[in-house]
Amino acid sequence: MNQKEVKVVKRIFQDYLSGIGSFTIAKELEKEGIPTVVGGKWNGTTILKILKNEKYK
């Protein structure tokens, strides 16, 4: 994982812990033009997978 990806994952965890829902986080990342690792679109399911993935914890 490169530094840009690390920043995005940290942001996702911080936003979620601040009470922002996964779909809202995905919407904001899309709005800001931040790409996923594979270049796809962000969605709530993708955010939840990251939050549940032990290697990101």
N, CA, C and O atoms as a DFTB+ gen file, in Angstrom:
228 C
 N C O
     1  1       0.856      -1.168       0.000
     2  2       0.000       0.000       0.000
     3  2       0.905       1.236       0.000
     4  3       1.854       1.327       0.780
     5  1       0.595       2.179      -0.884
     6  2       1.399       3.400      -0.929
     7  2       0.826       4.463       0.025
     8  3      -0.224       4.262       0.635
     9  1       1.519       5.572       0.139
    10  2       1.136       6.605       1.110
    11  2      -0.232       7.223       0.829
    12  3      -0.964       7.559       1.760
    13  1      -0.579       7.374      -0.450
    14  2      -1.900       7.924      -0.783
    15  2      -3.004       6.985      -0.309
    16  3      -4.019       7.425       0.231
    17  1      -2.793       5.683      -0.516
    18  2      -3.781       4.695      -0.086
    19  2      -3.907       4.680       1.431
    20  3      -5.009       4.553       1.966
    21  1      -2.784       4.809       2.120
    22  2      -2.789       4.845       3.582
    23  2      -3.621       6.024       4.074
    24  3      -4.419       5.881       5.000
    25  1      -3.437       7.186       3.455
    26  2      -4.190       8.371       3.857
    27  2      -5.689       8.178       3.667
    28  3      -6.482       8.597       4.510
    29  1      -6.080       7.544       2.561
    30  2      -7.502       7.319       2.285
    31  2      -8.091       6.345       3.307
    32  3      -9.188       6.571       3.817
    33  1      -7.368       5.262       3.607
    34  2      -7.869       4.276       4.577
    35  2      -7.994       4.910       5.958
    36  3      -8.986       4.686       6.652
    37  1      -7.007       5.694       6.362
    38  2      -7.086       6.381       7.664
    39  2      -8.282       7.325       7.703
    40  3      -8.997       7.411       8.702
    41  1      -8.479       8.020       6.609
    42  2      -9.624       8.944       6.539
    43  2     -10.944       8.188       6.668
    44  3     -11.847       8.626       7.381
    45  1     -11.054       7.058       5.980
    46  2     -12.277       6.255       6.048
    47  2     -12.557       5.852       7.492
    48  3     -13.688       5.984       7.960
    49  1     -11.538       5.361       8.208
    50  2     -11.724       4.967       9.607
    51  2     -12.076       6.166      10.486
    52  3     -12.963       6.071      11.335
    53  1     -11.398       7.277      10.291
    54  2     -11.678       8.475      11.097
    55  2     -13.102       8.974      10.862
    56  3     -13.818       9.297      11.810
    57  1     -13.505       9.035       9.594
    58  2     -14.859       9.495       9.282
    59  2     -15.905       8.562       9.887
    60  3     -16.898       9.011      10.460
    61  1     -15.669       7.267       9.752
    62  2     -16.630       6.291      10.269
    63  2     -16.739       6.392      11.792
    64  3     -17.836       6.351      12.349
    65  1     -15.594       6.525      12.455
    66  2     -15.608       6.650      13.918
    67  2     -16.222       7.971      14.379
    68  3     -16.661       8.090      15.522
    69  1     -16.251       8.958      13.491
    70  2     -16.880      10.243      13.803
    71  2     -18.389      10.211      13.581
    72  3     -19.084      11.197      13.823
    73  1     -18.885       9.065      13.119
    74  2     -20.322       8.924      12.948
    75  2     -20.825       9.071      11.524
    76  3     -22.035       9.078      11.298
    77  1     -19.922       9.189      10.561
    78  2     -20.324       9.306       9.165
    79  2     -20.546       7.908       8.606
    80  3     -19.712       7.023       8.795
    81  1     -21.651       7.707       7.930
    82  2     -21.994       6.401       7.391
    83  2     -21.165       6.027       6.171
    84  3     -20.577       6.887       5.515
    85  1     -21.128       4.740       5.878
    86  2     -20.297       4.242       4.783
    87  2     -20.717       4.805       3.422
    88  3     -19.860       5.104       2.590
    89  1     -22.011       4.951       3.190
    90  2     -22.477       5.476       1.908
    91  2     -22.122       6.956       1.755
    92  3     -21.819       7.412       0.652
    93  1     -22.159       7.695       2.843
    94  2     -21.780       9.114       2.811
    95  2     -20.277       9.256       2.573
    96  3     -19.848      10.132       1.822
    97  1     -19.485       8.408       3.203
    98  2     -18.037       8.428       2.981
    99  2     -17.743       8.155       1.512
   100  3     -16.942       8.855       0.893
   101  1     -18.389       7.140       0.959
   102  2     -18.180       6.791      -0.454
   103  2     -18.562       7.959      -1.358
   104  3     -17.849       8.270      -2.312
   105  1     -19.672       8.595      -1.060
   106  2     -20.141       9.727      -1.858
   107  2     -19.131      10.870      -1.842
   108  3     -18.870      11.488      -2.874
   109  1     -18.563      11.150      -0.670
   110  2     -17.577      12.225      -0.543
   111  2     -16.290      11.896      -1.309
   112  3     -15.728      12.761      -1.981
   113  1     -15.828      10.653      -1.207
   114  2     -14.614      10.256      -1.932
   115  2     -14.821      10.374      -3.436
   116  3     -13.928      10.815      -4.160
   117  1     -16.002       9.979      -3.901
   118  2     -16.328      10.105      -5.328
   119  2     -16.364      11.570      -5.746
   120  3     -15.827      11.948      -6.787
   121  1     -17.003      12.381      -4.920
   122  2     -17.140      13.807      -5.207
   123  2     -15.780      14.491      -5.305
   124  3     -15.591      15.404      -6.109
   125  1     -14.834      14.042      -4.479
   126  2     -13.496      14.616      -4.474
   127  2     -12.589      14.014      -5.547
   128  3     -11.453      14.456      -5.719
   129  1     -13.082      13.015      -6.264
   130  2     -12.304      12.410      -7.341
   131  2     -11.174      11.513      -6.867
   132  3     -10.201      11.300      -7.590
   133  1     -11.299      10.991      -5.665
   134  2     -10.274      10.095      -5.124
   135  2     -10.543       8.691      -5.664
   136  3     -11.617       8.137      -5.429
   137  1      -9.580       8.108      -6.386
   138  2      -9.813       6.795      -6.991
   139  2      -9.670       5.649      -5.992
   140  3      -8.970       5.764      -4.986
   141  1     -10.347       4.544      -6.292
   142  2     -10.120       3.322      -5.523
   143  2      -8.803       2.725      -6.008
   144  3      -8.239       3.194      -6.996
   145  1      -8.316       1.709      -5.331
   146  2      -7.049       1.074      -5.706
   147  2      -7.113       0.531      -7.131
   148  3      -6.138       0.615      -7.878
   149  1      -8.269      -0.027      -7.505
   150  2      -8.405      -0.617      -8.844
   151  2      -9.002       0.359      -9.849
   152  3      -9.267      -0.009     -10.993
   153  1      -9.214       1.596      -9.429
   154  2      -9.725       2.610     -10.344
   155  2     -11.232       2.617     -10.518
   156  3     -11.752       3.277     -11.417
   157  1     -11.942       1.883      -9.659
   158  2     -13.400       1.844      -9.737
   159  2     -14.052       2.971      -8.960
   160  3     -13.386       3.896      -8.495
   161  1     -15.354       2.875      -8.830
   162  2     -16.104       3.886      -8.082
   163  2     -16.269       3.434      -6.629
   164  3     -16.377       2.244      -6.332
   165  1     -16.283       4.412      -5.752
   166  2     -16.529       4.139      -4.343
   167  2     -18.009       3.877      -4.131
   168  3     -18.858       4.517      -4.753
   169  1     -18.312       2.937      -3.253
   170  2     -19.690       2.721      -2.823
   171  2     -19.658       2.263      -1.368
   172  3     -18.603       1.930      -0.829
   173  1     -20.806       2.254      -0.758
   174  2     -20.891       1.905       0.660
   175  2     -20.360       0.527       0.974
   176  3     -19.758       0.315       2.027
   177  1     -20.577      -0.414       0.069
   178  2     -20.111      -1.781       0.278
   179  2     -18.581      -1.836       0.306
   180  3     -17.995      -2.548       1.121
   181  1     -17.951      -1.092      -0.572
   182  2     -16.488      -1.039      -0.598
   183  2     -15.956      -0.484       0.719
   184  3     -14.982      -0.999       1.268
   185  1     -16.589       0.556       1.214
   186  2     -16.174       1.162       2.488
   187  2     -16.312       0.140       3.617
   188  3     -15.409       0.004       4.442
   189  1     -17.432      -0.574       3.656
   190  2     -17.648      -1.576       4.705
   191  2     -16.619      -2.695       4.632
   192  3     -16.171      -3.188       5.666
   193  1     -16.240      -3.100       3.431
   194  2     -15.217      -4.144       3.280
   195  2     -13.890      -3.674       3.858
   196  3     -13.185      -4.445       4.509
   197  1     -13.551      -2.422       3.624
   198  2     -12.305      -1.879       4.180
   199  2     -12.393      -1.854       5.704
   200  3     -11.444      -2.243       6.385
   201  1     -13.511      -1.406       6.238
   202  2     -13.679      -1.312       7.686
   203  2     -13.632      -2.693       8.371
   204  3     -13.200      -2.801       9.518
   205  1     -14.071      -3.728       7.675
   206  2     -14.093      -5.077       8.230
   207  2     -12.812      -5.858       7.975
   208  3     -12.627      -6.934       8.544
   209  1     -11.938      -5.347       7.146
   210  2     -10.712      -6.053       6.774
   211  2      -9.677      -5.891       7.888
   212  3      -9.247      -4.778       8.190
   213  1      -9.281      -7.012       8.493
   214  2      -8.351      -6.970       9.631
   215  2      -6.993      -6.375       9.295
   216  3      -6.356      -5.785      10.168
   217  1      -6.532      -6.510       8.061
   218  2      -5.189      -5.990       7.754
   219  2      -5.152      -4.459       7.775
   220  3      -4.069      -3.881       7.858
   221  1      -6.297      -3.796       7.702
   222  2      -6.320      -2.342       7.801
   223  2      -6.390      -1.866       9.240
   224  3      -6.108      -0.701       9.522
   225  1      -6.760      -2.741      10.141
   226  2      -6.862      -2.379      11.562
   227  2      -5.487      -2.350      12.162
   228  3      -5.337      -2.067      13.351
